Amino acid sequence: MKKHDEFGNRMKTYEYAYRTYLPKRLPVLLRIDGCHFHSYTKKLHKPFDERLVQAFWETGKFLASELMGCKIIYHQSDEISILLTNNDKLTTEAWFDNNIQKVASVSASLATAKFNEVIKRDLPDTKLATFDCRVWVLPPDEVVNYFLWRQLDATKNSISMVAQSYFSAKQLHGLSGKQMQEKLLIEKNVNWNELPIWQRRGVCITKRTYLKDTVERHRWDVDMEIPIFSQDRAYIEQYVYPNDK
């Protein structure tokens, strides 16, 4: 028995040598990305397939309910950004103790499982989608800037997607986002600025409080009218700095 324990312990030392942990009590950011989604979405409606979008939103709500310490989720294009915190109180624990491999692998697995479950309801013959995940910490003052960066990317992606649904790659070659908008308006009478907010700059999934039978309850809802983060930093900041420690 002793030799067996020694053998197992020796094998475990190789595994444990590569375990890496994020520092505690700092905001944890996750970005879950669809793998090869350019080809995955080739047969879907352009520029925005609501079946695909709904699958992402349902996946985001599911992740929010499963990931310990989740404060807010942001979705745009084929990516889901997640803010986790572990400093609400002095006794607050980090999800999986901030083990990077655990956090990344479990998050990607949950996203893959849920997304495929949802998308198969409307598109039963579509191939399986897969997701990867990266995870890191940020200084608290940089968290809003991260989400602002992703929102700027969302705007860029949205303009390109709408333009590509009307014009060929050759017709759009070398054009800036502003020039694409002008071309859409002049030649197709499509005003990008009049699209729904969620199509222009993505959505957030946040926890809402409501009363049911006089009991306070919570649910994760999709906010389809999020602000421009550079103009309303408090929208994200409220989740970064806990009120009670």
Stockholm file with secondary structure:
# STOCKHOLM 1.0

chainA/1-245         MKKHDEFGNRMKTYEYAYRTYLPKRLPVLLRIDGCHFHSYTKKLHKPFDERLVQAFWETGKFLASELMGCKIIYHQSDEISILLTNNDKLTTEAWFDNNIQKVASVSASLATAKFNEVIKRDLPDTKLATFDCRVWVLPPDEVVNYFLWRQLDATKNSISMVAQSYFSAKQLHGLSGKQMQEKLLIEKNVNWNELPIWQRRGVCITKRTYLKDTVERHRWDVDMEIPIFSQDRAYIEQYVYPNDK
#=GR chainA/1-245 SS CHHHHHHHHHHHHHHHTTCCBCCSSSCEEEEEEETTHHHHTTTSCSSCCHHHHHHHHHHHHHHHHHSTTEEEEEEETTEEEEEECCCSSTTCCCGGGGBHHHHHHHHHHHHHHHHHHHHHHHCTTSCCCCEEEEEEECCGGGHHHHHHHHHHHHHHHHHHHHHHTTSCHHHHTTCCHHHHHHHHHHHHCCCGGGSCHHHHHCEEEEEEEEEETTEEEEEEEEESSCCCTTTCTHHHHHHHSCSCC
#=GC SS_cons         CHHHHHHHHHHHHHHHTTCCBCCSSSCEEEEEEETTHHHHTTTSCSSCCHHHHHHHHHHHHHHHHHSTTEEEEEEETTEEEEEECCCSSTTCCCGGGGBHHHHHHHHHHHHHHHHHHHHHHHCTTSCCCCEEEEEEECCGGGHHHHHHHHHHHHHHHHHHHHHHTTSCHHHHTTCCHHHHHHHHHHHHCCCGGGSCHHHHHCEEEEEEEEEETTEEEEEEEEESSCCCTTTCTHHHHHHHSCSCC
//
